[in-house]
Amino acid sequence: MLYAPYLLLSLLLPASAYCQANDAKDADPRAQIHILQMDEDAPVDQLEAPGVRVHRLADPLPPSEMLPPDERNRLIHKLNLEEATADWDALEKNLLFLRAERESIERLRARYSEIPLSTLRALREEIRLYREAMARVRP
């Protein structure tokens, strides 16, 4: 397992050189190459280049799009979704919340036919209210 960081580096260095050659500094940030440092001893300084974003272990995490688990669980309880989500893991619950926020109500209804339409609408509204409240607290 000691060679894993170096294997990763050997795969990513050609990509770094490609980005340097194409001077991708004005490119869309979503089109950048993102390198996650998985080992604090792995040398990542040489990988910084235009079009490459290095995320070090010490870097703070970006704000999450996921609702905090306690808020998600509070809304599941409030909207009586415990039974519908009883066998779901955290990922499936998070996906429900992300989709409720981003997808059309028709697509949600097709994907989650076991959940009443009124509950899906209420979930979308609760998420919207939560986001608005958080925007006021953390501008």
C-alpha positions in Angstrom: 0.0 0.0 0.0 3.0 2.3 0.3 3.3 2.6 -3.4 -0.4 3.7 -3.9 0.3 7.5 -3.5 3.1 7.2 -6.1 1.0 5.2 -8.5 -1.7 7.9 -8.2 0.9 10.6 -8.8 2.2 8.8 -11.9 -1.3 8.7 -13.3 -2.0 12.3 -12.6 1.3 13.9 -13.7 0.5 13.5 -17.4 -2.8 15.3 -16.8 -1.0 18.1 -15.0 1.4 18.5 -17.9 -1.6 18.5 -20.4 -3.2 21.3 -18.4 0.0 23.3 -18.3 0.4 23.0 -22.0 -3.1 24.1 -22.7 -3.0 27.0 -20.2 -6.4 26.2 -18.7 -6.4 29.0 -16.1 -9.4 30.6 -17.7 -11.4 27.4 -17.9 -14.6 26.7 -16.1 -13.6 25.6 -12.5 -15.9 22.6 -12.8 -13.7 21.4 -15.7 -10.6 21.5 -13.6 -8.7 18.4 -12.5 -9.2 17.9 -8.8 -6.5 16.0 -6.9 -7.4 14.8 -3.4 -4.4 14.2 -1.1 -5.1 10.8 0.6 -1.9 10.6 2.5 -0.4 13.5 4.4 3.1 12.4 3.4 2.3 12.3 -0.3 4.0 15.1 -2.2 1.4 17.2 -3.9 3.2 20.5 -4.4 4.6 19.5 -7.8 1.0 18.8 -9.0 -0.2 22.4 -8.8 -0.7 23.9 -12.2 -3.2 25.8 -14.2 -6.3 23.7 -14.5 -5.4 21.5 -11.6 -6.8 22.0 -8.1 -5.0 20.2 -5.2 -7.1 19.5 -2.1 -4.8 18.9 0.8 -5.8 16.9 3.9 -5.4 20.1 6.0 -7.8 22.1 3.7 -11.2 22.9 5.2 -14.1 21.0 3.6 -16.4 23.1 1.4 -19.9 23.7 2.6 -22.0 20.6 2.0 -25.0 20.5 -0.2 -26.4 17.8 2.1 -28.6 18.6 5.0 -27.0 17.8 8.3 -28.1 14.3 9.4 -29.9 15.7 12.4 -31.9 18.1 10.2 -32.6 15.3 7.7 -33.8 13.0 10.4 -36.0 15.8 11.9 -37.7 16.3 8.6 -38.2 12.6 8.1 -39.9 12.5 11.4 -41.9 15.7 10.8 -43.2 14.5 7.5 -43.9 10.9 8.7 -41.4 9.4 6.3 -40.0 6.9 8.9 -41.8 4.0 7.5 -41.0 4.8 3.8 -37.3 5.2 4.6 -36.9 2.6 7.3 -34.8 0.2 5.2 -32.8 3.0 3.6 -29.2 3.8 4.4 -27.9 7.4 4.8 -27.0 7.6 1.1 -30.5 6.8 0.0 -32.0 9.3 2.4 -29.5 12.0 1.2 -30.4 11.3 -2.4 -34.1 11.7 -1.6 -33.4 15.1 -0.2 -31.1 16.2 -3.0 -33.6 15.0 -5.6 -36.5 16.7 -3.8 -34.6 20.0 -4.0 -33.5 19.6 -7.6 -35.9 17.5 -9.6 -39.4 18.3 -10.9 -42.3 17.1 -8.8 -43.3 14.7 -11.7 -39.9 13.1 -11.8 -39.9 12.7 -8.0 -43.4 11.2 -8.0 -42.2 8.6 -10.6 -39.1 7.8 -8.7 -40.7 7.6 -5.2 -44.2 6.3 -6.0 -44.5 4.9 -2.4 -44.4 8.4 -1.0 -47.6 10.5 -1.3 -47.4 13.4 -3.6 -48.4 15.8 -0.8 -45.5 14.6 1.3 -43.1 15.1 -1.6 -44.4 18.7 -2.0 -44.1 19.3 1.7 -40.5 17.9 1.7 -39.6 20.3 -1.1 -41.1 23.2 0.9 -39.3 22.2 4.1 -36.0 22.0 2.3 -36.6 25.5 0.8 -37.4 27.0 4.2 -34.3 25.4 5.7 -32.1 26.8 3.0 -33.6 30.3 3.4 -33.0 30.1 7.1 -29.4 29.0 6.7 -28.8 31.8 4.1 -29.9 34.4 6.7 -27.7 32.9 9.4 -24.7 32.3 7.2 -24.7 35.0 4.4 
